[in-house]
Amino acid sequence: MEMSFRWYGHEDPVTLEHIRQIPDMKGIVSAIYDIPAGEVWPVEKIKELKQMIEKYELKLNVIESVPVHEDIKLGLDSRDKWIDNYKQTLRNLAEAGIHTVCYNFMPVFDWTRSQLDATLPDGSNSLLYDEAKVKDLDPLSGELALPGWDLSYQTDDLRRIIDQYQSISEQQLMDNLVYFLEQVIPVAEEEDVLLAIHPDDPPWPIFGLPRVVTNKENVQYMLDKVDSKHNGITFCTGSYGANPANDLLEIIEAAKGRIHFVHARNVKWIGELSFQETSHSVNDGSIDMVAVLKKLREIGFAGPIRPDHGRMIWGEVGRPGYGLYDRALGATYLNGILDTLARG
């Protein structure tokens, strides 16, 4: 597997210079963050990002992510225009030599937590999801703004979009995802781009919005409906693993040959539909990271993997979940497991 690291560009307090010092670090996972969702990514900007990373003897191996416009998710008449733009961005990425794209189909909001700095027993802090608190939050109030959320919407626009989703069932959202895939996968095949959908995080509905990439059954349905190697998943241990009902090893088996990217993150279940992120260690969280990596190796996965999220430790201050120190420890921990498995 190819150890990789998420990097948010020039604004990221974690630098490429520091990332390259992590043992066995090979790849950078990044994106172009100043282009509105749905607009075409220019080839020149992609190449500029790629060249910047290569100066540090790393490679841009995954784009995370190319956002899907809300009109596509909603299945509006305007969706084909935005899908055409998405196709062109895939072509431009391929021209620049990028062939793995992570994306998600979560309505309106990306990953959601109720607290960004919840204290752990060792004195570090991490991201926490408390279902009861989230139920009391009003996403229109502006009281919760998380890394990864599109904050470009005005309140009125956000209210309108959320209202539109009230008439969209989970099956309709899944149908809209399948429609999107039926349109873009032929281009992905032509350009040899692997599309890897990220699961919903958390993997259940929030704020009254439907979510459909949540479990083995939904993954299998999506993969079967558009049966192409280029239609695959990002296997995120922390997202699928947030729900104790999900068997991670069964999901890996169901998606065998269609896993194109892995997020390795541990979470500890702290109540019904509630969890806190921990170190990557099997001793700290509820996910058996050793068993997960062993299963991934058994099915032949050899693609990019990254430590996903991390605690804030040793007084580090920065983007919640995306500090340097604990993610570096996580990468080293994961490499230790992989080295041991490789020796039999």
N, C-alpha and C positions, 0 to 999 in steps of 0.2 A: 504494500500500500504506500501511497505517496503522501508523506506528512506535509500538511499545508496550514496556513494561518490566515485568518480574516484581517484585512487591512482596509481602513476607511479613507485612504488617500491623504492629501496634504494636511487636512484638518485633524488627522488622527494623532493623539499624543504618543501612541506607540509607533516608533519609526521602523522603516525597513532596515536600517543599520542595526537596530536591536534584534529584530526578528531573525536576521540571518545568523545571529550568534546562538540560536537555539539548536542543539545537536540534531543532525539529520533532517533539518528543515529544508524542504525542496520547493514548495509551491506557495503562491499567494492567491488568496481568494478576495476579489474586489469587484468594483463596479464603477460606473460613471454616475456620480450622485447629483449632478446639477442639471440633468435633462428631465423634464416633466414626464410622468407616466404616459406611455403611448407614443411619444415622439421617437423618430428614428435616431439611432446612435451613429454619428458620423465616423467613418473609417479612420479619419485622421486622429480623432480624440481617443479611439480605442488603441491605435498604434502608439500614441503618446504615452498612455498609461502602461502599456506593455513594455515599452522601452525604458521607462522610468524604473520599473521593477527589475528588469534584466540587468541594469547597472549594478545591482547588489547581488548578482549571481543567483537570483531566484527567478522563477518563471510564473507568469500569470496563467494558472492552469484551470481556474474556474471563475466564471462570472456569477456573482451572487449579489443582486439578481437583476434580471430584466423585468421590471414591473408589468403586470397585465392591467390594462385600462379597465376601470369599473364598468364601462359600457359592454365590454366583452363578458364579464362575469354576470351582468344583469341580462344579457341576451337582447340588448336593444338593437334597433334597426341600424344604428351607426356602427355596430361592432366590426363590420367587414373592413371599414377604413382603418381602424386601429389594428386589426389582424394583419392587414397588408403592411402596415408600418413594422409590426413585430417580425414579419417574414424578412423585411429588408434589413432589420437589425441583425437577424441571424446570419444573413448573407455577409454583412459587413464584419461581423465577428469572425466568421470563417475565413474571410479574406485576410484578416489580421492574424490568423493562426490560432484562434480560440475555439475550442470544440466541445466544451462542457458548460451548460447554462443551467443554473439553479433558478427556480421561480416558485411562486406560490399562487394559490387561488382563493386566499382568504378575503372575504368581503370587507372592504373599508380599512380594517385594522390588521396590522401585522401581529407579531407575537405580543401577548398581553400578560402583565404581572400587576399585582396590587401593591407591591413594595419593591423598591430597587436596592435597598440597603438593610435588609433584615439580618440581625446579628445571629451568628452561629455559635455553638458552644466554645469553639476555640478562639473567639474574639474577632474573627474575620466577618465579612458580611457578603450577602449575595441576594439574588433575585428570588422573590417569593410570590406565589399565587395563592390567595385565600378566596375561595369561591364565594363565601358569604359577603366579603368586602366588595368583590367585583360586582355582585348583584346590586349593591347599594350605590355603585358609581354611575354617574351620568356622563356618558362619553361626549355630550355636547357642552358640558360645563367648562371644559378646558382644565379640569383639576388633575387629569392624568394625561401625560404626554411621554411616550416611550421611544427609545432608540429604534429606528426602523419604521416608525409610523410616518405616513405622508401628512405633514402638517400644513400643506399648501392650501387645503380647503378652508374656505370661509365657513363660519358657523351655519349660515343659511344653506350653503351647498352641501355641507355634511348632513344637515337635517333632511334635506331633499333626498340624498342618496340612501340614507338609512331608511327613510319612509318607503323608497322604491323596493327595498329588500323585503319589506313586510309581506309582499305578495309573492315572494319567491320561495318555493319549497326546496328542501334538500335535493329532491330528485331533479327539479328544474335547474338548480345550480350545477348538479352533476352533468345534466344534459348540455348545459352551456360550456362546461369544461370539455366534454367530449367533442362538441362542435369546434371549439378552439383547436383542439388537438388534430382533428381531421383536416383542418386547414393548414396548420403549420408543420405537421410532421413530414409531409412530402418535401417541403423545403429543407427541413432538418436532415432528411435522408440524402437529398441532393448535395448538401454542403457538409455532410458527415458531422453534424452537430448533435450531441447527446443532450436531450432535455430531461431535467431531473426535478420533478415537482417536490417541494418541501411540504411536509404534513402541516396541518393546522395546529397552532400552538397557543393555548392548549387544544387537545383534540376533541372538543365538544363545542356546542353553540355558546356564544357570548353576546351580550347586549341585544338579544333577540334576533341575531343574525345567523343564518344557516352556515354550516361548515361540513365539508364532505370528504376531505382527505384525512381520515381519522382512525381507520382500523384496517385489518387485513382484508375484510370483505370489500371495502371501498377501493382499496389499492388493486385488488384482483379484478374488480369490475372495470376500472379505468384502463388497466393494462390490456385486458381482453378486448375491450371495445375498440381500441386503436392498437392493434397487435404489431408493433414495430420495435426493434431494438432501440430506436432513437426516442421512443416514448418510455421514459423510465422515472425513477424516483431518487430523491435524496433521502437516505435512511437516517433519520434523526432519532437517536436513542432517547433524548430528553423529551421530545415532543410526543412520540408514540408512547414512551415509557411513563409519561405523566398520568396515564390512565392505567391502573393496575389490571384492568380487564384485557389489555393488549399483551399478547405473548410475542415478545420481540423476535424470538427465534423462529416462530411460525411466520411472521411477516417477512423475515429474511428469506425463508424457504419459498414463500409465495411469490416473491419478487426476484427470484434467482435469475441472473442474466440481465436484469433490468435495473439493478442498483448502480448508479453512475457516480454517486458522491455520498460520503458519510459524514454526519455530524456526531461526534462522540461527546455526550454530556451526561452527567449523573444527577439524579434528583432523589430527594427523600420524600416519601409520602407522609403527610402530616395530618391527614383527615380526608373525608370524602371529597374527591375532586379538588384537593388542595395539596400543594407540594412546595418544597424549597430546593433550590439548586445547591449542590455541594461540590467538594473536590471530585476529581474523576475516580477516586479510589473506591473499590468494591466495599471497603469497610465503612465508608461514610454515607453512601447512598443506597437506594433500593434497587439499583440496576447492576446486574452482574456483568461488568465490562469485559471480564476475561471470557466469559461464555459467549458474549456478543461478538467479540473479535475472532474468537475461534470459529464460530459459525460462518462469519463473513469470509474467513480464509478457506474454510471447507468448500464453500460454493464458488470459490475462485475469484472473489473480488480483489482487484489489485489497483483500484483507482484512487483518487484523492480522498483523504480523510483529514478532518481538522478537529482540534479540541474546541468544543462549542461552548461558549460562555465560560465564566470562571468567577471565582470569589474575588473580592478586593482584599488583598493581604498586605502585610508589612507597611501599612500606611499609604498605599498607592491610592491616588485620586484620578478618576478619569471616566470614560464612558462606561456606565454600569454594565457589567457582564463582559466587558471587553478590555480589561486591563492586560498588562504584559505578564506579570509575574505568575499568576495562577494558571493562565493558559500555557505559559512555557513549561510549568511543572506538569500540566496535563499532557502536553505533547511528549515530554520525556517519559511519563508514566505509560502512555499508550505505546510508544516505541519499545519500552521494556517488555511489555506483554507480547508485542509482535515479534521481537527478537527471540523471546523464549519459545513461542509457538513455532517459529521457523526451525528451531533446533530439535523439534520433536519431543 
